[in-house]
């Protein structure tokens, strides 16, 4: 799915560092903090999609 905050990235499923939560994150992000940085938590995604 294309990122809704930038024109270059895609939202992919990632997990939190401890693996307990999942979220969508933009691929247009770099480790130095530059780029999009858009994150959508699972609960918010379900709410947006009315699931």
PQR file with spaces between the fields and no chain letter, atoms N, CA, C, O and H, PARSE charges and radii, in Angstrom:
ATOM       1  N    UNK     1       0.845   -1.149    0.000 -0.4000 1.5000
ATOM       2  CA   UNK     1       0.000    0.000    0.000 -0.0000 2.0000
ATOM       3  C    UNK     1       0.908    1.235    0.000  0.5500 1.7000
ATOM       4  O    UNK     1       1.881    1.291    0.751 -0.5500 1.4000
ATOM       5  N    UNK     2       0.589    2.213   -0.836 -0.4000 1.5000
ATOM       6  CA   UNK     2       1.362    3.454   -0.883 -0.0000 2.0000
ATOM       7  C    UNK     2       1.190    4.217    0.431  0.5500 1.7000
ATOM       8  O    UNK     2       0.126    4.194    1.050 -0.5500 1.4000
ATOM       9  H    UNK     2      -0.202    2.167   -1.446  0.4000 1.0000
ATOM      10  N    UNK     3       2.246    4.878    0.827 -0.4000 1.5000
ATOM      11  CA   UNK     3       2.209    5.699    2.038 -0.0000 2.0000
ATOM      12  C    UNK     3       1.313    6.911    1.794  0.5500 1.7000
ATOM      13  O    UNK     3       1.394    7.542    0.740 -0.5500 1.4000
ATOM      14  H    UNK     3       3.110    4.896    0.324  0.4000 1.0000
ATOM      15  N    UNK     4       0.469    7.231    2.754 -0.4000 1.5000
ATOM      16  CA   UNK     4      -0.430    8.368    2.606 -0.0000 2.0000
ATOM      17  C    UNK     4       0.216    9.688    3.029  0.5500 1.7000
ATOM      18  O    UNK     4      -0.424   10.737    2.955 -0.5500 1.4000
ATOM      19  H    UNK     4       0.404    6.718    3.610  0.4000 1.0000
ATOM      20  N    UNK     5       1.482    9.646    3.473 -0.4000 1.5000
ATOM      21  CA   UNK     5       2.164   10.868    3.905 -0.0000 2.0000
ATOM      22  C    UNK     5       3.269   11.331    2.968  0.5500 1.7000
ATOM      23  O    UNK     5       3.687   12.487    3.026 -0.5500 1.4000
ATOM      24  H    UNK     5       2.002    8.794    3.533  0.4000 1.0000
ATOM      25  N    UNK     6       3.745   10.440    2.108 -0.4000 1.5000
ATOM      26  CA   UNK     6       4.812   10.832    1.184 -0.0000 2.0000
ATOM      27  C    UNK     6       4.551   10.191   -0.183  0.5500 1.7000
ATOM      28  O    UNK     6       3.689    9.322   -0.310 -0.5500 1.4000
ATOM      29  H    UNK     6       3.405    9.501    2.061  0.4000 1.0000
ATOM      30  N    UNK     7       5.272   10.608   -1.168 -0.4000 1.5000
ATOM      31  CA   UNK     7       5.048   10.098   -2.523 -0.0000 2.0000
ATOM      32  C    UNK     7       5.971    8.935   -2.871  0.5500 1.7000
ATOM      33  O    UNK     7       5.765    8.264   -3.882 -0.5500 1.4000
ATOM      34  H    UNK     7       5.973   11.314   -1.065  0.4000 1.0000
ATOM      35  N    UNK     8       6.991    8.690   -2.039 -0.4000 1.5000
ATOM      36  CA   UNK     8       8.002    7.706   -2.396 -0.0000 2.0000
ATOM      37  C    UNK     8       7.861    6.355   -1.712  0.5500 1.7000
ATOM      38  O    UNK     8       8.342    5.353   -2.240 -0.5500 1.4000
ATOM      39  H    UNK     8       7.158    9.236   -1.218  0.4000 1.0000
ATOM      40  N    UNK     9       7.222    6.300   -0.567 -0.4000 1.5000
ATOM      41  CA   UNK     9       7.254    5.088    0.249 -0.0000 2.0000
ATOM      42  C    UNK     9       6.024    4.212    0.146  0.5500 1.7000
ATOM      43  O    UNK     9       4.992    4.592   -0.406 -0.5500 1.4000
ATOM      44  H    UNK     9       6.831    7.114   -0.138  0.4000 1.0000
ATOM      45  N    UNK    10       6.180    3.027    0.701 -0.4000 1.5000
ATOM      46  CA   UNK    10       5.096    2.057    0.830 -0.0000 2.0000
ATOM      47  C    UNK    10       4.983    1.677    2.289  0.5500 1.7000
ATOM      48  O    UNK    10       5.980    1.664    3.011 -0.5500 1.4000
ATOM      49  H    UNK    10       7.019    2.719    1.149  0.4000 1.0000
ATOM      50  N    UNK    11       3.758    1.363    2.735 -0.4000 1.5000
ATOM      51  CA   UNK    11       3.555    0.926    4.102 -0.0000 2.0000
ATOM      52  C    UNK    11       3.714   -0.590    4.156  0.5500 1.7000
ATOM      53  O    UNK    11       3.062   -1.327    3.417 -0.5500 1.4000
ATOM      54  H    UNK    11       2.948    1.373    2.148  0.4000 1.0000
ATOM      55  N    UNK    12       4.591   -1.034    5.044 -0.4000 1.5000
ATOM      56  CA   UNK    12       4.832   -2.462    5.220 -0.0000 2.0000
ATOM      57  C    UNK    12       4.601   -2.823    6.681  0.5500 1.7000
ATOM      58  O    UNK    12       4.699   -1.959    7.553 -0.5500 1.4000
ATOM      59  H    UNK    12       5.120   -0.435    5.645  0.4000 1.0000
ATOM      60  N    UNK    13       4.297   -4.084    6.957 -0.4000 1.5000
ATOM      61  CA   UNK    13       4.074   -4.545    8.324 -0.0000 2.0000
ATOM      62  C    UNK    13       5.415   -4.748    9.014  0.5500 1.7000
ATOM      63  O    UNK    13       6.310   -5.407    8.484 -0.5500 1.4000
ATOM      64  H    UNK    13       4.217   -4.785    6.248  0.4000 1.0000
ATOM      65  N    UNK    14       5.537   -4.171   10.201 -0.4000 1.5000
ATOM      66  CA   UNK    14       6.728   -4.331   11.022 -0.0000 2.0000
ATOM      67  C    UNK    14       6.276   -4.697   12.421  0.5500 1.7000
ATOM      68  O    UNK    14       5.101   -4.539   12.753 -0.5500 1.4000
ATOM      69  H    UNK    14       4.810   -3.636   10.631  0.4000 1.0000
ATOM      70  N    UNK    15       7.189   -5.181   13.242 -0.4000 1.5000
ATOM      71  CA   UNK    15       6.845   -5.490   14.630 -0.0000 2.0000
ATOM      72  C    UNK    15       7.700   -4.641   15.562  0.5500 1.7000
ATOM      73  O    UNK    15       8.790   -4.197   15.204 -0.5500 1.4000
ATOM      74  H    UNK    15       8.143   -5.309   12.972  0.4000 1.0000
ATOM      75  N    UNK    16       7.177   -4.429   16.766 -0.4000 1.5000
ATOM      76  CA   UNK    16       7.919   -3.663   17.759 -0.0000 2.0000
ATOM      77  C    UNK    16       9.179   -4.432   18.146  0.5500 1.7000
ATOM      78  O    UNK    16       9.312   -5.616   17.838 -0.5500 1.4000
ATOM      79  H    UNK    16       6.291   -4.790   17.056  0.4000 1.0000
ATOM      80  N    UNK    17      10.084   -3.761   18.813 -0.4000 1.5000
ATOM      81  CA   UNK    17      11.365   -4.393   19.156 -0.0000 2.0000
ATOM      82  C    UNK    17      11.196   -5.655   19.988  0.5500 1.7000
ATOM      83  O    UNK    17      11.971   -6.600   19.842 -0.5500 1.4000
ATOM      84  H    UNK    17       9.975   -2.799   19.063  0.4000 1.0000
ATOM      85  N    UNK    18      10.187   -5.679   20.862 -0.4000 1.5000
ATOM      86  CA   UNK    18       9.974   -6.880   21.668 -0.0000 2.0000
ATOM      87  C    UNK    18       9.037   -7.886   20.983  0.5500 1.7000
ATOM      88  O    UNK    18       8.784   -8.965   21.518 -0.5500 1.4000
ATOM      89  H    UNK    18       9.558   -4.911   20.980  0.4000 1.0000
ATOM      90  N    UNK    19       8.526   -7.526   19.802 -0.4000 1.5000
ATOM      91  CA   UNK    19       7.693   -8.431   19.022 -0.0000 2.0000
ATOM      92  C    UNK    19       6.253   -8.536   19.470  0.5500 1.7000
ATOM      93  O    UNK    19       5.501   -9.357   18.945 -0.5500 1.4000
ATOM      94  H    UNK    19       8.731   -6.650   19.367  0.4000 1.0000
ATOM      95  N    UNK    20       5.853   -7.716   20.437 -0.4000 1.5000
ATOM      96  CA   UNK    20       4.499   -7.844   20.982 -0.0000 2.0000
ATOM      97  C    UNK    20       3.438   -7.071   20.202  0.5500 1.7000
ATOM      98  O    UNK    20       2.250   -7.375   20.314 -0.5500 1.4000
ATOM      99  H    UNK    20       6.465   -7.049   20.864  0.4000 1.0000
ATOM     100  N    UNK    21       3.852   -6.070   19.409 -0.4000 1.5000
ATOM     101  CA   UNK    21       2.892   -5.271   18.652 -0.0000 2.0000
ATOM     102  C    UNK    21       3.319   -5.196   17.200  0.5500 1.7000
ATOM     103  O    UNK    21       4.503   -5.279   16.874 -0.5500 1.4000
ATOM     104  H    UNK    21       4.816   -5.824   19.319  0.4000 1.0000
ATOM     105  N    UNK    22       2.315   -5.036   16.322 -0.4000 1.5000
ATOM     106  CA   UNK    22       2.576   -4.885   14.895 -0.0000 2.0000
ATOM     107  C    UNK    22       2.020   -3.558   14.410  0.5500 1.7000
ATOM     108  O    UNK    22       1.032   -3.054   14.943 -0.5500 1.4000
ATOM     109  H    UNK    22       1.353   -4.969   16.587  0.4000 1.0000
ATOM     110  N    UNK    23       2.666   -2.996   13.391 -0.4000 1.5000
ATOM     111  CA   UNK    23       2.249   -1.710   12.861 -0.0000 2.0000
ATOM     112  C    UNK    23       2.682   -1.611   11.409  0.5500 1.7000
ATOM     113  O    UNK    23       3.489   -2.410   10.935 -0.5500 1.4000
ATOM     114  H    UNK    23       3.469   -3.406   12.958  0.4000 1.0000
ATOM     115  N    UNK    24       2.139   -0.625   10.708 -0.4000 1.5000
ATOM     116  CA   UNK    24       2.555   -0.327    9.344 -0.0000 2.0000
ATOM     117  C    UNK    24       3.566    0.809    9.410  0.5500 1.7000
ATOM     118  O    UNK    24       3.348    1.792   10.118 -0.5500 1.4000
ATOM     119  H    UNK    24       1.483    0.024   11.094  0.4000 1.0000
ATOM     120  N    UNK    25       4.661    0.684    8.684 -0.4000 1.5000
ATOM     121  CA   UNK    25       5.691    1.719    8.668 -0.0000 2.0000
ATOM     122  C    UNK    25       6.085    2.010    7.233  0.5500 1.7000
ATOM     123  O    UNK    25       6.099    1.111    6.392 -0.5500 1.4000
ATOM     124  H    UNK    25       4.838   -0.114    8.109  0.4000 1.0000
ATOM     125  N    UNK    26       6.399    3.247    6.956 -0.4000 1.5000
ATOM     126  CA   UNK    26       6.797    3.672    5.617 -0.0000 2.0000
ATOM     127  C    UNK    26       8.213    3.187    5.312  0.5500 1.7000
ATOM     128  O    UNK    26       9.094    3.229    6.171 -0.5500 1.4000
ATOM     129  H    UNK    26       6.388    3.977    7.640  0.4000 1.0000
ATOM     130  N    UNK    27       8.416    2.733    4.097 -0.4000 1.5000
ATOM     131  CA   UNK    27       9.755    2.280    3.681 -0.0000 2.0000
ATOM     132  C    UNK    27      10.681    3.446    3.391  0.5500 1.7000
ATOM     133  O    UNK    27      11.883    3.244    3.218 -0.5500 1.4000
ATOM     134  H    UNK    27       7.701    2.699    3.399  0.4000 1.0000
ATOM     135  N    UNK    28      10.155    4.652    3.335 -0.4000 1.5000
ATOM     136  CA   UNK    28      10.954    5.841    3.070 -0.0000 2.0000
ATOM     137  C    UNK    28      11.490    6.406    4.389  0.5500 1.7000
ATOM     138  O    UNK    28      11.313    7.590    4.676 -0.5500 1.4000
ATOM     139  H    UNK    28       9.179    4.816    3.476  0.4000 1.0000
ATOM     140  N    UNK    29      12.142    5.562    5.185 -0.4000 1.5000
ATOM     141  CA   UNK    29      12.689    5.943    6.483 -0.0000 2.0000
ATOM     142  C    UNK    29      14.116    5.438    6.568  0.5500 1.7000
ATOM     143  O    UNK    29      14.416    4.332    6.118 -0.5500 1.4000
ATOM     144  H    UNK    29      12.285    4.601    4.952  0.4000 1.0000
ATOM     145  N    UNK    30      14.985    6.232    7.134 -0.4000 1.5000
ATOM     146  CA   UNK    30      16.368    5.814    7.320 -0.0000 2.0000
ATOM     147  C    UNK    30      16.705    5.805    8.808  0.5500 1.7000
ATOM     148  O    UNK    30      16.031    6.459    9.604 -0.5500 1.4000
ATOM     149  H    UNK    30      14.741    7.131    7.499  0.4000 1.0000
ATOM     150  N    UNK    31      17.732    5.077    9.179 -0.4000 1.5000
ATOM     151  CA   UNK    31      18.110    4.934   10.581 -0.0000 2.0000
ATOM     152  C    UNK    31      18.497    6.263   11.234  0.5500 1.7000
ATOM     153  O    UNK    31      18.400    6.403   12.453 -0.5500 1.4000
ATOM     154  H    UNK    31      18.280    4.546    8.533  0.4000 1.0000
ATOM     155  N    UNK    32      18.935    7.241   10.429 -0.4000 1.5000
ATOM     156  CA   UNK    32      19.317    8.527   11.007 -0.0000 2.0000
ATOM     157  C    UNK    32      18.111    9.439   11.255  0.5500 1.7000
ATOM     158  O    UNK    32      18.284   10.592   11.649 -0.5500 1.4000
ATOM     159  H    UNK    32      19.014    7.127    9.438  0.4000 1.0000
ATOM     160  N    UNK    33      16.895    8.935   11.028 -0.4000 1.5000
ATOM     161  CA   UNK    33      15.678    9.687   11.319 -0.0000 2.0000
ATOM     162  C    UNK    33      15.176   10.555   10.193  0.5500 1.7000
ATOM     163  O    UNK    33      14.163   11.237   10.351 -0.5500 1.4000
ATOM     164  H    UNK    33      16.754    7.998   10.708  0.4000 1.0000
ATOM     165  N    UNK    34      15.848   10.552    9.066 -0.4000 1.5000
ATOM     166  CA   UNK    34      15.388   11.344    7.932 -0.0000 2.0000
ATOM     167  C    UNK    34      14.430   10.508    7.099  0.5500 1.7000
ATOM     168  O    UNK    34      14.456    9.279    7.158 -0.5500 1.4000
ATOM     169  H    UNK    34      16.671    9.998    8.938  0.4000 1.0000
ATOM     170  N    UNK    35      13.606   11.161    6.341 -0.4000 1.5000
ATOM     171  CA   UNK    35      12.622   10.456    5.526 -0.0000 2.0000
ATOM     172  C    UNK    35      11.236   10.652    6.089  0.5500 1.7000
ATOM     173  O    UNK    35      11.000   11.569    6.876 -0.5500 1.4000
ATOM     174  H    UNK    35      13.585   12.160    6.293  0.4000 1.0000
ATOM     175  N    UNK    36      10.340    9.814    5.698 -0.4000 1.5000
ATOM     176  CA   UNK    36       8.929    9.975    6.041 -0.0000 2.0000
ATOM     177  C    UNK    36       8.655    9.681    7.519  0.5500 1.7000
ATOM     178  O    UNK    36       8.216   10.572    8.246 -0.5500 1.4000
ATOM     179  H    UNK    36      10.532    9.069    5.059  0.4000 1.0000
ATOM     180  N    UNK    37       8.897    8.482    7.965 -0.4000 1.5000
ATOM     181  CA   UNK    37       8.645    8.128    9.352 -0.0000 2.0000
ATOM     182  C    UNK    37       7.185    7.904    9.699  0.5500 1.7000
ATOM     183  O    UNK    37       6.840    7.868   10.880 -0.5500 1.4000
ATOM     184  H    UNK    37       9.253    7.757    7.375  0.4000 1.0000
ATOM     185  N    UNK    38       6.311    7.751    8.705 -0.4000 1.5000
ATOM     186  CA   UNK    38       4.897    7.517    8.957 -0.0000 2.0000
ATOM     187  C    UNK    38       4.699    6.130    9.569  0.5500 1.7000
ATOM     188  O    UNK    38       5.225    5.137    9.066 -0.5500 1.4000
ATOM     189  H    UNK    38       6.591    7.779    7.745  0.4000 1.0000
ATOM     190  N    UNK    39       3.930    6.078   10.665 -0.4000 1.5000
ATOM     191  CA   UNK    39       3.608    4.817   11.340 -0.0000 2.0000
ATOM     192  C    UNK    39       2.109    4.786   11.593  0.5500 1.7000
ATOM     193  O    UNK    39       1.524    5.777   12.030 -0.5500 1.4000
ATOM     194  H    UNK    39       3.503    6.885   11.073  0.4000 1.0000
ATOM     195  N    UNK    40       1.489    3.640   11.317 -0.4000 1.5000
ATOM     196  CA   UNK    40       0.078    3.432   11.631 -0.0000 2.0000
ATOM     197  C    UNK    40      -0.010    2.168   12.468  0.5500 1.7000
ATOM     198  O    UNK    40       0.322    1.083   11.991 -0.5500 1.4000
ATOM     199  H    UNK    40       1.964    2.835   10.962  0.4000 1.0000
ATOM     200  N    UNK    41      -0.453    2.300   13.711 -0.4000 1.5000
ATOM     201  CA   UNK    41      -0.591    1.141   14.589 -0.0000 2.0000
ATOM     202  C    UNK    41      -1.753    0.270   14.119  0.5500 1.7000
ATOM     203  O    UNK    41      -2.695    0.753   13.490 -0.5500 1.4000
ATOM     204  H    UNK    41      -0.723    3.182   14.099  0.4000 1.0000
ATOM     205  N    UNK    42      -1.670   -1.002   14.430 -0.4000 1.5000
ATOM     206  CA   UNK    42      -2.655   -1.992   13.982 -0.0000 2.0000
ATOM     207  C    UNK    42      -4.079   -1.566   14.331  0.5500 1.7000
ATOM     208  O    UNK    42      -4.972   -1.648   13.488 -0.5500 1.4000
ATOM     209  H    UNK    42      -0.905   -1.395   14.941  0.4000 1.0000
ATOM     210  N    UNK    43      -4.297   -1.117   15.553 -0.4000 1.5000
ATOM     211  CA   UNK    43      -5.638   -0.714   15.984 -0.0000 2.0000
ATOM     212  C    UNK    43      -6.157    0.464   15.161  0.5500 1.7000
ATOM     213  O    UNK    43      -7.333    0.502   14.799 -0.5500 1.4000
ATOM     214  H    UNK    43      -3.571   -1.051   16.238  0.4000 1.0000
ATOM     215  N    UNK    44      -5.277    1.425   14.867 -0.4000 1.5000
ATOM     216  CA   UNK    44      -5.685    2.578   14.063 -0.0000 2.0000
ATOM     217  C    UNK    44      -6.003    2.168   12.629  0.5500 1.7000
ATOM     218  O    UNK    44      -6.935    2.696   12.022 -0.5500 1.4000
ATOM     219  H    UNK    44      -4.322    1.393   15.162  0.4000 1.0000
ATOM     220  N    UNK    45      -5.233    1.231   12.091 -0.4000 1.5000
ATOM     221  CA   UNK    45      -5.482    0.737   10.733 -0.0000 2.0000
ATOM     222  C    UNK    45      -6.846    0.057   10.665  0.5500 1.7000
ATOM     223  O    UNK    45      -7.620    0.303    9.740 -0.5500 1.4000
ATOM     224  H    UNK    45      -4.476    0.803   12.585  0.4000 1.0000
ATOM     225  N    UNK    46      -7.142   -0.800   11.651 -0.4000 1.5000
ATOM     226  CA   UNK    46      -8.443   -1.475   11.673 -0.0000 2.0000
ATOM     227  C    UNK    46      -9.569   -0.452   11.780  0.5500 1.7000
ATOM     228  O    UNK    46     -10.609   -0.613   11.140 -0.5500 1.4000
ATOM     229  H    UNK    46      -6.513   -0.999   12.402  0.4000 1.0000
ATOM     230  N    UNK    47      -9.381    0.589   12.572 -0.4000 1.5000
ATOM     231  CA   UNK    47     -10.395    1.616   12.714 -0.0000 2.0000
ATOM     232  C    UNK    47     -10.601    2.353   11.394  0.5500 1.7000
ATOM     233  O    UNK    47     -11.737    2.631   11.009 -0.5500 1.4000
ATOM     234  H    UNK    47      -8.536    0.720   13.091  0.4000 1.0000
ATOM     235  N    UNK    48      -9.511    2.671   10.699 -0.4000 1.5000
ATOM     236  CA   UNK    48      -9.596    3.357    9.404 -0.0000 2.0000
ATOM     237  C    UNK    48     -10.320    2.509    8.369  0.5500 1.7000
ATOM     238  O    UNK    48     -11.080    3.031    7.555 -0.5500 1.4000
ATOM     239  H    UNK    48      -8.588    2.446   11.011  0.4000 1.0000
ATOM     240  N    UNK    49     -10.086    1.204    8.400 -0.4000 1.5000
ATOM     241  CA   UNK    49     -10.692    0.291    7.428 -0.0000 2.0000
ATOM     242  C    UNK    49     -12.057   -0.233    7.896  0.5500 1.7000
ATOM     243  O    UNK    49     -12.715   -1.010    7.203 -0.5500 1.4000
ATOM     244  H    UNK    49      -9.468    0.779    9.062  0.4000 1.0000
ATOM     245  N    UNK    50     -12.454    0.209    9.077 -0.4000 1.5000
ATOM     246  CA   UNK    50     -13.732   -0.204    9.679 -0.0000 2.0000
ATOM     247  C    UNK    50     -13.827   -1.717    9.807  0.5500 1.7000
ATOM     248  O    UNK    50     -14.831   -2.322    9.430 -0.5500 1.4000
ATOM     249  H    UNK    50     -11.920    0.840    9.640  0.4000 1.0000
ATOM     250  N    UNK    51     -12.777   -2.318   10.338 -0.4000 1.5000
ATOM     251  CA   UNK    51     -12.759   -3.776   10.566 -0.0000 2.0000
ATOM     252  C    UNK    51     -13.018   -4.101   12.005  0.5500 1.7000
ATOM     253  O    UNK    51     -13.039   -5.273   12.380 -0.5500 1.4000
ATOM     254  H    UNK    51     -11.961   -1.827   10.644  0.4000 1.0000
